[in-house]
């Protein structure tokens, strides 16, 4: 059985077929969680953001002009939802709360340094790192999700890995090859 293209599913969903929108959700959910995770830094919050993004996309589906660009359109919605959630979360935590959360962390120092290096990347570089290495997506799939070329993805990944390696080198990890 061949997989229906996104554009056919989008059209069917616009015509009221809930199962078609459900299939789009299944296709894109892992990618949207990875995108949100790159913004909010927490898997559970990222899952909430992805779900909110799908709910918003369902309401705004008639506004999608190019049915072939569903993945990129959804990624923009998800990114914005995640940014809003990150800002809201910051409002609820005091610096003491954040210190307690950090003290409760069971992760070793190396993991923390790598997370810090990733957090200092640009949004677009951090996003492709999450999609590729946290979610295990292929360049082709990332291209569909973000609506950019595989060459652009390759460039972002090379740039991001170089920045991470430089950060680790500056923080005492010697020569790092990623």
C-alpha positions as CSV (number, residue, x, y, z in Angstrom):
1,X,0.0,0.0,0.0
2,X,1.5,3.3,-1.0
3,X,1.4,6.3,1.3
4,X,-0.9,9.1,0.3
5,X,1.0,12.4,-0.3
6,X,0.6,15.1,2.3
7,X,-1.2,17.3,-0.2
8,X,-4.0,14.7,-0.7
9,X,-4.3,14.2,3.1
10,X,-4.5,18.0,3.6
11,X,-7.2,18.3,0.9
12,X,-9.2,15.5,2.5
13,X,-8.8,17.0,5.9
14,X,-10.0,20.4,4.6
15,X,-13.1,18.5,3.3
16,X,-13.8,17.3,6.8
17,X,-12.1,13.9,6.8
18,X,-10.8,13.6,10.4
19,X,-8.9,10.4,9.6
20,X,-6.8,12.2,7.0
21,X,-5.8,14.8,9.6
22,X,-5.1,12.0,12.0
23,X,-2.7,10.5,9.5
24,X,-0.9,13.9,9.2
25,X,-0.6,14.0,13.0
26,X,0.9,10.5,13.1
27,X,3.4,11.5,10.3
28,X,4.5,14.7,11.9
29,X,4.1,14.2,15.7
30,X,7.7,13.0,16.4
31,X,9.2,15.9,14.3
32,X,7.0,18.5,16.1
33,X,8.0,17.1,19.5
34,X,11.7,17.4,18.4
35,X,11.2,21.0,17.2
36,X,9.4,22.0,20.4
37,X,12.0,20.2,22.5
38,X,14.7,22.3,20.8
39,X,12.9,25.4,22.0
40,X,11.6,24.4,25.5
41,X,14.4,22.0,26.5
42,X,11.9,19.6,28.2
43,X,10.4,16.5,26.5
44,X,7.1,16.6,28.4
45,X,6.5,20.3,27.7
46,X,7.6,19.6,24.1
47,X,4.9,17.0,23.8
48,X,2.3,19.4,25.1
49,X,3.5,22.1,22.6
50,X,3.3,19.6,19.7
51,X,-0.3,18.7,20.7
52,X,-1.3,22.3,20.9
53,X,0.3,23.0,17.5
54,X,-1.8,20.2,15.9
55,X,-4.9,21.7,17.6
56,X,-4.1,25.1,16.2
57,X,-3.2,23.7,12.8
58,X,-6.6,21.9,12.7
59,X,-8.4,25.2,13.2
60,X,-6.2,27.1,10.8
61,X,-6.0,24.4,8.0
62,X,-8.2,26.4,5.7
63,X,-5.6,29.2,5.8
64,X,-2.9,26.9,4.4
65,X,-2.2,28.2,0.8
66,X,0.1,25.5,-0.5
67,X,-1.0,22.0,0.5
68,X,2.5,20.6,-0.4
69,X,4.1,22.7,2.3
70,X,2.1,21.3,5.3
71,X,5.2,20.2,7.2
72,X,6.9,23.6,7.0
73,X,3.7,25.4,7.9
74,X,3.1,23.1,10.9
75,X,6.7,23.5,12.0
76,X,6.2,27.3,12.1
77,X,3.1,26.9,14.2
78,X,4.8,24.4,16.6
79,X,7.9,26.7,17.0
80,X,5.6,29.6,17.9
81,X,3.6,27.6,20.4
82,X,6.8,26.3,22.0
83,X,8.2,29.8,22.3
84,X,5.0,31.0,23.9
85,X,5.1,28.0,26.3
86,X,8.8,28.7,27.2
87,X,8.0,32.3,28.0
88,X,5.0,31.3,30.2
89,X,7.1,28.7,32.0
90,X,9.8,31.3,32.8
91,X,7.2,33.5,34.4
92,X,6.3,30.7,36.9
93,X,9.8,29.9,38.2
94,X,11.9,32.0,40.5
95,X,15.7,31.7,40.4
96,X,15.5,29.6,43.6
97,X,13.1,27.2,41.9
98,X,15.4,26.8,39.0
99,X,18.4,26.2,41.3
100,X,16.5,23.4,43.1
101,X,15.6,21.8,39.7
102,X,19.2,21.9,38.6
103,X,20.4,20.5,42.0
104,X,17.9,17.6,41.6
105,X,19.3,16.7,38.2
106,X,20.8,13.2,38.0
107,X,22.9,13.9,34.9
108,X,26.7,13.9,34.8
109,X,28.8,17.0,34.0
110,X,29.6,15.9,30.5
111,X,25.9,15.8,29.6
112,X,25.3,19.2,31.1
113,X,28.2,20.7,29.1
114,X,26.9,19.2,25.8
115,X,23.3,20.5,26.6
116,X,24.8,23.9,27.3
117,X,26.7,23.8,24.0
118,X,23.5,22.9,22.2
119,X,21.5,25.6,24.0
120,X,23.9,28.3,22.7
121,X,23.3,27.4,19.1
122,X,20.9,29.5,16.9
123,X,17.3,28.3,16.9
124,X,17.6,26.9,13.4
125,X,20.9,25.1,14.1
126,X,19.5,23.7,17.4
127,X,16.4,22.5,15.6
128,X,18.2,20.4,13.0
129,X,20.4,18.9,15.7
130,X,17.3,17.8,17.6
131,X,15.6,16.5,14.5
132,X,18.6,14.6,13.3
133,X,20.2,13.3,16.5
134,X,17.4,13.3,19.1
135,X,14.7,12.1,16.7
136,X,16.8,10.2,14.2
137,X,15.3,11.8,11.1
138,X,16.9,11.5,7.7
139,X,17.9,14.6,5.8
140,X,15.1,13.9,3.4
141,X,12.5,13.9,6.1
142,X,13.9,17.0,7.8
143,X,13.7,18.7,4.4
144,X,10.0,17.9,4.2
145,X,9.3,18.9,7.8
146,X,11.2,22.2,7.6
147,X,10.6,23.0,4.0
148,X,14.3,23.6,3.2
149,X,16.7,21.7,0.9
150,X,18.8,18.8,2.1
151,X,21.9,20.9,1.2
152,X,20.7,23.6,3.6
153,X,20.2,20.9,6.3
154,X,23.7,19.5,5.7
155,X,25.1,23.0,6.0
156,X,23.2,23.7,9.3
157,X,24.4,20.4,10.8
158,X,28.0,21.0,9.8
159,X,27.9,24.5,11.3
160,X,26.2,23.3,14.4
161,X,28.6,20.4,15.0
162,X,31.5,22.7,14.5
163,X,30.1,25.2,17.1
164,X,29.5,22.4,19.6
165,X,33.0,21.0,19.1
166,X,34.5,24.5,19.6
167,X,32.4,25.0,22.8
168,X,33.6,21.7,24.2
169,X,37.2,22.4,23.3
170,X,36.9,25.8,25.1
171,X,35.6,24.0,28.1
172,X,38.4,21.5,28.5
173,X,37.4,18.6,26.4
174,X,40.5,18.7,24.1
175,X,40.1,17.9,20.4
176,X,36.5,16.9,19.7
177,X,35.5,15.4,16.4
178,X,31.8,15.3,15.7
